[in-house]
Amino acid sequence: AFHRRSKRLSADVSYMLTVIAFSLQHIFEPLRKRIDSEPRPTSAKLDCLAALTLCVDLLNTAPTLSRVVVINVASAVATLKGMMGDQDIDEVRYRLWKLDVVSTWQTYLKRVTDTSFFYWSIDFIPLILRDIYENPSQAYRLPSIFAYLNDVVPMLNSNKHEADPTRIFQVYKEDIYGFLRQEIINPLCTSIENDLRLHVMDMMDQKFRERSQGMFGLSSRVMSATMTSLDAKQAKQLAATSKTKANGSKSSSGKSGKKLSKKQQKEAAQEMEKAARDLGRFCLLKPFRVLDSTLDIKKTVEHYVDKTFYNMATVALHAWEVYAEMRSLAVQKYNLELIENHIPSQSHFSEGLDVLEIMRNIHVFVRGYTYNLNSQIFVERAFDQLHLNSINVQHVANSIKTHGPGIMPTTVNFAYQFCISKFLIFSEFLYDDHVKSKLIRDKRYFRDNKDKLNNRYPYDRAQKFVEFMRNLGQDNKGKSFIDHFRALITQIGNALGYVRMVRSGGLYYTSQAIQYVPDVDDIIGFKDQIEAAKLSSETIQSAGNLDTVLNRLQSSFAEGVDYFNMLVTAFQKVLSTADHNHLKNFATIMPALTLNFVDHMLRKKDRLNRKSNKQDEAGFTDDGFALGCAFLLRVLGLYDAFDSLHWWEQVELWLAGKDKNLQQQKQAAAENDDDEEEWNISYKRNLSLSKEWKLLFFSFQASRIFFRVVEKNEKKGEDDEKKQTEGADDEKKNDEQKTDATAANGTTPGGPAPSQAPPQQQAPPQQQAPPSDRPRIPPPPQPQTEPIASPPPYPTPANDDNSSEDWGGGDNVGDNDHDQAPIPDDGLGF
C-alpha cells in the first residue's frame, strides 16, 4: 500500500513543506522589517537581523539536512536577548520541529518500521506460521510476516567478524525456508492431496456399493489403488466415516430426540471447524518475496500434486481413471492447474513383463527366472508349466520408451539394495564356524602341499567339501546348505544380469531415437542458426531444447554408463571400512561351488526331455551363477587368489583321466552287450559333464570381462606419433618372433598344433599331461604386453566322428545353440 501511494505521498510532503516554510516566514518577516527600519540598531540587533534574513532566504529553498541545521541555528540567534516574545518563540520551535520531521520522514519511517529484532526472536517464527496454517482465514498475513523477516538481511550482511559476510545470511536463509516448508508447504501439500484422495475414495466407495447392488461403479482393484499413499490412521478414519454414513439412517429414526453429550458436541464442533478450514486461501495468495527469492505457493502445490500423481500412476497404471478424477477435482476445488501425465495403461503392445514391475519385485524375479549370458534373455524357471514367460532387451527398450530413461538409475539402485541384502547372507554363511573351519583347513592343506599338488587344487578335495556340506543337513526338498549358497550367488548374478539388460535396453532405445539424425558425429546447432535468422525468443528457446536433447542422445549413444564398475566401487568402499577376513575364504569354496553347479545343471537339463513335477526344475541355462561369482571375486579382490588354485587346469586333468579310462574300457566292453550299453551311458554322461564344464568356464571368463579395469591414459599428439612409428617396428619384431617360434616347434604358420608340448610346459611324471589334440582354454582376461604361452589343453571325451572338433568352430555336438560359446577374451563383450 505504501509503494502504491508513493507518488501521492511525495506531492503531499512537498505541499506540507511549503506550508511550514510559509508559516515560519510569516513569523520572521515582520521582525526583520522592524529591526531593519531602526536608524541605529545595536550590534545584537544587527546579528538578529542577519539571522532572520538567512532564515527567510533558506526557507525559500529545498529543506535539506544542512539547510535545516542552519535554520535551527539562525532561529536560535534570532530569539536571543528578548527580540521575540515567548509565544512567538514556542511557535517557531514547533514549526521547526514539524519542518524537521516532514523533511526526514523517510528516515523516521524506516527507523519505526525496522523489524530486524525478529532475528533475536527466531524461535517464535514456527509458532506464528503454525497459527496461520491452523487458521487459513489468516493466510493474507504471510506476505507481511516475510516482509518483516526481510529487514534482518542488511544487518546480517554488514557483519565484520566473519571471513565470509554471507555465511550468517545463508544460515538464516536455511532456517527460514526450513520453517516455511515444515509449517506451511509440506502440511499444505499433504493435506490437499489427502483431501482429494479421501473425496475421490468416498465417491468410489459409493459407486462400489451401488455396483454390489447391481448398479454401475468402478472395480475394487481401481478403488484399492487409491489407498496406496494413505496411512493406517487415515484409512481407519475413512472406514469409520463410511460406517457412520451407513448407520446414519438407522440411528436418526430411533434416536432423533436424544441429545448429544458434551464430549460428542465438542468432537462435532472440532470436526465442523476442521471441515470449515479452507486451504484454498493459501493457493489464492499472489507470489511474494521471501528473503532473496520469490515464493508462489500455488505453483509449489501444483508441482507436488503433479509429481505425486505421476509417481502413483506409474506404480498403478490401471488406476489412471482415479487420478484423472482427482486431477479434475483439484481444478474445481483448489483452482490448481495440473498437467496430464499421458501414461498408457500398458508398457508396450506385447503386454510382457514391465521394468517397473520387475524393479518393485526384484527379489521375486531373480528367484523365478534364469539368465542367459549370450542372448541376454531371462526365462521363467520351468517346473510343470505349459508356457514360460521371458523378457529380453526389446521388452526393456519398450518399457524405457514408455516410462523414460529416468528409470534406469532407479533400477540400478534397486539392484544395489537387493545385492546388499543378499551380501549380508553371503557374509553370514562364510562366517559360520562349520564352513569357515573347513575352508581354513582346505586352504592350509593346499598351501602346505602346493608343490606336491603341482599348484593345482585337488578335485577330490572339492568333492569332499560338497559331501561335507550335504552331511550337515538338508531341507524337505533335499537341498543342502551349499545348494542354497549357490542359489544365493545365482540370485546376485541374476540381479546384475538384469542391470546389464536394462543398460542394453537403454542403448537400444537411444539408437532407435537417434536413427533419424543424419550424422551423429557432426550435429549442427539449431540454436545458432535460429539466432542468426533473428527469429522470436520462443523459437530460439525451442531450438536450444532440441540441441540439448540431441546432445544427450549423442552422449548416451556414444558411451553409456558402466553400472557394473559403479556397483563394484560401491561395494569395495563399504568393505574397505571394516575387517572382513572371513570373506577371503570365498576363493577356496569356489571349486566346490562350481562342482555343485555343474551337477545341478546336469539334473536340470536331464529333466528337459521328461515330465517334471512341482519340485523338479528343468532348464537349459543359468548363467547368473557365473556372473555372480565373477562379481563377488572382483568385489573381494580374489581374482589372483582363485587363479592361483589353477582349478580349471585340475578339471582338465580330471576329465582327461576319466576319458582315458573310458577309452581303455571300450575294447573290453565291446565283447559284451550289457557292458557295451553301460559304457555308452557312461560315455554320454561324461560327454555332457565335459560340455557343462566348458559352458561354465566360458560363462565365467565372459563375466570377468564385465568387471575388468580399463585404464585410459590421455597423451599428447607427439606421443601418438611416437606410438605409430614404434608400432611399425614392433609389428616387424613380432612377425620375426612368430616365424622363429613356428620353426622351433616344427610347424608352419597356420598349420596344425605340434604333437608334443615344449619341455617347459610338460606335466610332472606322476601326472599325465592331457592330449595335445584337445581344444585350448584361453587365458583369463588380463592386459598382455608380451606373447604368453597358451594354457594346458582342455580334454573332452573322445568322439570318433568329431575327434578334431573345436569349441569355437566346426559342427556342434548337439543342436543346442549354447554349445558354440564365444571366445571370452576377444574384448568385445556380449
Residue pairs with C-beta under 8 A, 6 or more apart in sequence:
2 9
13 102
13 105
16 102
17 63
17 99
17 102
17 103
20 95
20 98
20 99
20 102
21 59
21 60
21 63
21 99
22 59
23 95
24 55
24 59
24 92
24 95
24 96
24 99
25 56
25 59
25 60
27 88
27 91
27 92
27 95
28 52
28 55
28 56
28 59
28 75
28 78
29 56
31 48
31 52
31 78
31 83
31 84
31 88
32 49
32 52
32 53
32 56
35 41
35 45
35 48
35 49
35 52
35 83
36 49
38 45
41 49
44 80
44 81
44 83
45 83
47 77
47 80
48 77
48 78
48 80
48 81
48 83
51 74
51 75
51 77
51 78
52 74
52 78
54 70
54 74
55 71
55 74
55 75
55 78
58 67
58 70
58 71
58 74
59 71
61 67
63 71
63 99
63 102
63 103
64 103
65 103
65 104
68 96
68 99
68 100
68 103
71 96
71 99
72 96
72 100
75 92
75 96
78 84
79 89
79 92
84 92
101 108
113 151
114 151
115 148
115 149
115 151
115 152
116 151
116 152
116 154
116 155
118 125
118 148
118 149
118 151
118 152
119 152
119 155
119 156
119 172
122 172
122 175
125 149
125 176
125 179
126 179
126 182
126 183
128 145
129 145
129 179
129 180
129 183
129 184
130 183
131 138
132 138
132 139
132 141
132 142
132 145
132 184
133 183
133 184
133 187
133 188
134 277
136 277
136 278
136 279
136 280
136 281
136 282
137 278
137 281
139 281
139 282
139 284
139 285
140 281
140 285
142 184
142 282
142 285
142 288
143 285
143 286
143 288
143 289
146 176
146 288
146 289
146 290
146 291
146 295
147 288
147 289
149 176
149 290
149 291
150 289
150 290
150 291
152 172
153 169
153 291
153 292
156 168
156 169
156 172
157 165
157 166
157 169
158 165
159 165
159 168
162 168
172 291
173 291
173 292
176 290
176 291
177 290
180 290
180 295
184 282
184 297
185 297
185 300
188 279
188 282
188 297
188 301
189 300
189 301
189 304
189 305
191 279
192 279
192 301
192 305
192 330
192 334
193 229
193 304
193 305
193 308
194 230
194 234
195 279
195 333
196 305
196 326
196 329
196 330
196 333
197 226
197 229
197 230
197 326
198 234
198 238
199 329
199 333
200 226
200 322
200 325
200 326
200 329
201 223
201 226
201 227
201 238
202 238
202 241
202 242
203 325
204 217
204 218
204 222
204 223
204 226
204 322
205 223
205 242
207 215
207 216
207 217
207 218
208 217
208 218
208 220
208 223
209 217
210 216
210 217
211 217
211 218
218 321
218 322
221 318
222 318
222 319
222 321
222 322
223 322
225 316
225 318
225 319
225 322
226 319
226 322
227 235
228 312
228 315
228 316
229 308
229 312
230 238
260 268
279 334
280 333
280 334
280 335
282 297
282 301
283 297
283 298
283 301
283 334
283 335
283 336
284 298
284 335
285 297
285 298
287 294
287 295
287 296
288 294
288 295
289 295
298 335
298 336
301 334
301 336
302 336
302 337
302 338
305 330
305 336
305 338
306 338
306 339
306 341
309 323
309 326
309 327
309 338
309 341
310 341
310 343
312 319
312 323
313 319
313 320
313 323
313 341
313 343
314 343
314 356
314 403
315 356
315 360
317 343
317 344
317 345
317 346
317 347
318 345
320 343
320 345
323 341
327 338
327 340
330 336
330 338
331 337
331 338
343 402
343 403
344 402
346 354
347 354
347 355
347 356
347 395
347 398
347 399
347 402
347 403
348 395
348 398
348 399
348 401
348 402
349 398
350 395
350 398
352 389
352 390
352 391
352 395
352 398
353 389
353 391
353 395
354 399
355 395
355 396
355 399
355 400
355 403
355 407
355 411
355 502
355 505
356 399
356 403
356 407
358 365
358 391
358 498
359 407
359 410
359 411
359 414
360 414
362 414
362 415
362 418
362 495
362 498
363 418
365 378
365 494
365 498
366 418
366 490
366 491
366 492
366 494
366 495
366 498
366 624
367 491
368 380
368 381
369 378
369 379
369 380
369 381
369 389
369 391
369 494
370 378
370 379
370 380
370 381
370 494
370 619
370 621
370 622
370 623
370 624
371 377
371 378
371 493
371 494
371 497
371 498
371 621
371 622
371 623
371 624
371 627
372 378
372 379
372 621
372 623
372 818
373 497
373 621
373 623
373 626
373 627
373 699
373 702
373 703
373 830
374 623
374 818
374 821
374 822
374 830
375 392
375 817
376 392
376 393
376 497
376 500
376 501
376 504
376 830
377 390
377 391
377 392
378 390
378 391
378 392
378 494
378 497
378 498
378 501
379 388
379 389
379 390
379 619
379 621
380 388
380 389
380 390
381 617
381 619
382 388
382 612
382 617
382 618
382 619
383 612
383 613
383 614
383 615
383 616
383 617
383 618
384 611
384 612
384 613
384 614
391 501
392 501
393 501
393 504
393 505
393 508
394 505
394 508
395 505
396 501
396 502
396 504
396 505
396 506
396 508
397 505
397 506
397 508
397 509
397 512
399 407
399 505
400 407
400 408
400 502
400 505
400 506
400 509
401 509
401 512
405 506
405 509
405 510
405 556
408 502
408 503
408 506
408 561
411 498
411 499
411 502
412 499
412 502
412 563
412 566
412 567
415 495
415 496
415 498
415 499
415 567
416 567
416 570
418 495
419 492
419 495
419 496
419 567
419 571
422 488
422 491
422 492
422 495
423 492
423 571
425 488
426 485
426 488
426 489
426 492
426 632
427 580
427 582
427 583
429 435
429 481
429 485
429 488
430 436
430 439
430 582
430 583
430 585
430 586
430 589
431 582
434 472
435 469
435 481
435 585
435 589
436 582
436 585
438 465
438 468
439 585
439 588
439 589
440 585
442 461
442 465
442 588
443 585
443 588
445 461
446 453
446 457
446 458
446 461
446 588
446 645
454 763
454 764
454 767
455 644
455 646
456 645
456 646
456 647
456 649
456 650
456 653
457 591
457 645
457 646
457 647
457 650
458 650
459 591
459 650
459 651
459 654
461 591
462 591
462 592
462 594
462 595
463 595
465 482
465 589
465 591
465 592
466 480
466 482
466 592
466 595
466 596
469 480
469 481
469 482
469 592
470 480
470 482
472 480
472 481
473 480
473 481
474 480
475 484
477 615
482 592
482 593
482 596
483 596
483 600
485 593
486 593
486 596
486 597
486 600
486 625
489 593
489 624
489 625
489 628
489 629
489 632
490 622
490 624
490 625
490 628
491 624
491 628
492 624
492 628
492 631
492 632
493 623
493 624
493 625
493 626
493 627
493 628
493 629
493 631
493 703
494 624
494 627
494 628
496 564
496 567
496 624
496 627
496 628
496 631
497 623
497 624
497 627
499 563
499 564
499 567
500 563
500 564
500 706
503 560
503 561
503 563
506 556
506 560
507 556
507 557
507 560
510 553
510 556
510 557
511 557
513 553
514 520
514 550
514 553
514 554
514 557
517 523
517 550
517 553
517 554
520 554
520 557
520 558
523 550
523 551
523 554
525 547
526 543
526 544
526 546
526 547
527 540
527 543
527 544
527 546
527 547
529 543
530 539
530 540
530 543
531 540
564 631
564 706
564 707
565 707
565 709
567 631
568 631
568 634
568 635
568 707
571 635
572 635
572 637
575 583
575 635
575 636
580 636
583 636
584 636
584 638
584 641
586 632
586 633
586 636
586 638
587 633
587 638
587 641
587 642
587 645
588 645
590 629
590 633
590 642
590 645
590 647
591 645
591 647
591 650
593 625
593 629
594 629
594 647
594 696
597 622
597 625
597 696
598 689
598 692
598 693
598 696
600 622
601 619
601 622
601 692
601 695
601 696
602 688
602 689
602 692
604 617
604 618
604 619
604 620
604 622
605 618
605 619
605 620
605 688
607 616
607 617
607 618
608 618
608 619
608 620
610 618
612 618
620 816
620 818
621 818
623 699
623 703
625 696
626 696
626 699
626 700
626 702
626 703
627 699
627 703
627 706
629 700
629 703
630 700
630 703
630 704
630 706
630 707
631 703
631 707
632 638
633 639
633 642
634 704
634 707
639 704
639 780
643 780
648 697
648 777
648 794
649 791
649 792
651 693
652 770
652 777
652 792
652 793
652 794
652 795
653 763
653 767
653 768
653 770
653 795
655 686
655 689
655 690
655 693
655 794
655 795
655 796
655 797
656 768
656 770
656 771
656 774
656 795
657 768
658 686
658 797
659 686
659 690
659 795
659 796
659 797
659 798
660 768
662 679
662 682
662 683
662 686
662 797
663 798
665 679
666 679
668 675
669 675
669 676
669 678
669 679
670 676
683 797
686 797
687 796
687 797
687 799
687 813
690 795
690 796
690 797
691 796
691 813
691 814
691 819
694 794
694 796
694 807
694 821
695 818
695 821
697 777
697 794
698 807
698 821
698 822
698 824
699 821
701 778
701 780
701 781
701 824
701 825
702 822
702 824
702 830
704 780
704 781
704 824
705 781
705 824
705 825
705 827
705 829
706 829
708 781
734 787
737 787
738 749
739 749
742 748
742 749
742 751
745 754
745 758
746 754
747 753
747 754
753 772
753 773
754 772
755 772
756 762
756 772
757 769
757 772
758 789
761 789
761 792
762 769
763 769
763 792
769 792
770 792
770 793
770 794
770 795
771 793
771 795
772 793
773 793
773 803
773 804
774 793
774 794
774 795
774 796
775 793
775 794
775 796
775 805
775 806
775 807
775 808
776 790
776 791
776 792
776 793
776 794
777 791
777 792
777 793
777 794
778 790
778 791
778 823
778 824
778 825
779 788
779 790
779 791
779 825
780 825
781 824
781 825
781 827
794 807
799 805
799 813
802 810
802 811
802 813
804 810
805 811
805 813
807 820
807 821
808 820
808 821
808 822
808 823
809 820
812 819
812 820
813 819
822 830
